[in-house]
């Protein structure tokens, strides 16, 4: 995903929101591929700011400094994520960066600084965007809004597998606690709290294979176009 000038707001957007480890990133990527649309992983942008904040020892409540980091962000997305000439694909998926991203995401100044960057991913033939406020704030005119969720246990299992596959240490009890804390933090924040957007279709993926989830969303979109 490479940000360029917007298509004057005419390109259709499918917004897929949901809590951490709900599978929305993988689902959104596959939906985009199935439809031939572009893809935006908004969480990666917050993780990039979090990575820079961790490295530069910027505090999670330092709103002005965080906004400045976001304003200067010039990432490159292809199969890998490159920032300032460095491949940070795995670094931004580490647990400490994920925790920091959740903590800094409550800052209104940071969210405002990233707003335009996110909207610049919108271009023909369409965009699939995943995050926590894609349908409610960033793309309120999305043609299809999906709120993808799953039980805390199912999400912890997925996160544990994801971390283990990447070689990161993972403790199930700690993951469960962290997910509960992130859910509470994301749902109660003043700026763009995590909640289904108005008109969003709710989809619980706890017991559904990913192919089924992807097909359901693709069918929803194609049904709207018929």
N, C-alpha and C positions, 0 to 999 in steps of 0.2 A: 504494500500500500504506500503510495507516494502522493503527498499533498500537492495539488495544483489548484489553479483558479476554479471556483465553483461554476457549475453549469447554470448560473442565474436562478438557482433554486428549482429548476424544472425536473431534474433527474429524480426518479422515485427512490425512496429510502425505506428499507425494512429495518426497524429498530428492535433489537433483542436485548432486553435488560434482565437483570437477575442478580442474586447474591454471589459471593465468592464461591468458586468451584462448582457452580451449577451446570457447567459444561457449555456455557453460552459461547465461549470463544471457538471451540471446535465446531459447534453446531453452526455458528455464523459463517465460519470459513467454508464449510461444506455447502451451506445454502447459497452463498455467493458463487461458488464454483458451479453449482447446478444451474443457476440462473444466468451465469456469465456476467455477474455484477462485480463491482469493486468491493473491497472489504476494509473496514476500520476497526481496529482493536483499540478502543479508547483507553482501556486500562493500561496498555503499554506506555501511553504518554505519561500517565501519572507515575508509573513505575520508573520511567526515565528521569523524571524530576526527582523522585525518591532516591534513585541511585546517585544522582549528582548531589543531593542534599546529604546523604550518608557520607559520601566521599569528601565533601567540603565541610562537613560537620555543621550543617545548617539545622537548627532546631525545628521540630515539627510544628511549632506554633509561631515561627518567624514568618508571618504572612508576606511581608514586603519582599524579603529575600527569596522566598519560594516563588512568588510571582515573577521576580526578575529571572530566576532560573528557567521558568516556563517560557517567558518571552524570548529568551535566547536559544530555545530548543530548535535544532535543525537535524532531526533524525532522518535516516534513510531506511526504508523498509522494502525488502524483497523476500527471499527465503530466510534471511537473517536480519537482525536489527543492528544498525551501525550508528554510533553516536560519536562525533568528533574523531572519526577515522578508526574507532575501536568497535569490534564486534562484541556487543553486550547482550546478545540473545539469551544466553544462560544466566548472566549476572542479574538481569532484571527479574528473573523468575525465582531467585533465591528467597527464602522465607523472610529474612530480615528486611529485604527491599519491599516485599509484599506487605509486611506489617507497617512499614514506614509509609507506603503509598496509601494505605487505608487511613492512617493518622493524618496525613497532610491533605487528603481529599475533602476534609471538612472546611478548608479555608476558602471563603468566597472569592478572595483576590486571586488565588491560584486557579480556581474554576473559571473565572472570567478571562484570565490570561490564556487559558487553553481552548476557550470556546471557538474563536475564529479559526484556529488551527484545525480543530475537529471538523468544522463546517466546510473547510476547503477540500475535504476528501470527497465531497458530493459532486459527482460528474456522471455523464451518460456512459453506459445505458442505465446505470442505477448503482445504489450502494447498500450494502448490508453492514450495519454498525452495531457493535455490541458494547455494553457498559452497564451503568446503573441509572443514568438519566437521559439516555439517547431519545426515548420516546416522549418523555415529559418535558425536557428542557432544550436539548441540543437540536433535535429534529421533531418539533411538536406537530409538524405537518406530514410525518411519515405515513406512507400509504398502508403499512401494516406494522402494528406494534405488538410485540410478544413479550410476556413476562415469564421467563423460564426459571423454574425453581426445582428444588429437590430437598429431601430431608437432610438434616445436619449429618447423620451417620453416612448417608450415601455420598455426600459431598466430601466428608473426611476420608472415606475410602478412596475416592477418586484423587484427592489431593495427595494422599499417602503414596499411591501408585505413581503419580506424576513425579513427585520428588524422588522416589526410589529409582525410577527409570533414568532420571538425570544424574543420579549419584549423590543426591543431597540427603543428609540424615533426616529421618522423619519419625516422630513419636506420635502414635495415634491419640493418646490422651491429650497431649499438648495441642494437636491439630484440632480436636473437638472443641477444646476451650478457646482456642484462637478464633475459630469460625463463629462461635457464639458471641465472642466479644466484637468481632468485625460486624456481624449482623446487627448487634445493638448499636454500635457506633454509626454504621452507615444509615440505619433506619431513623436514628434520632438527631442526626446533624441538621443544623439550620439551613444550610445551603444544599439544595437538591437532594433531599432525603431519599433513600432507597424505598421505592414503592411502585406498584404497577401504574403505568401511565393511563390517563383517561382513555377508555376504549380499547385497552390492551387485551389480547387473548392470553389467558392463563394456561400454562403448560407445565405440569409436574413430571419431571423426567426421572424420578427416583427409581422406577421399575421398568423404564422403557429403554430399549437399545437405541444407540445414537442414530442409526439409520432410520428408525421409525420417527424420531423427533424431527430429523431433517426433512423427511418426506412430508410430514404433517405441515410444516411451515411452508415448504415449497407449494404444496397443494392449496394451502390457504391463499397464498399470493396469486397463483395461477387462477384460482376460482374467482378472485376479485377482478382479474383481467378479462374473464370470459363475458 
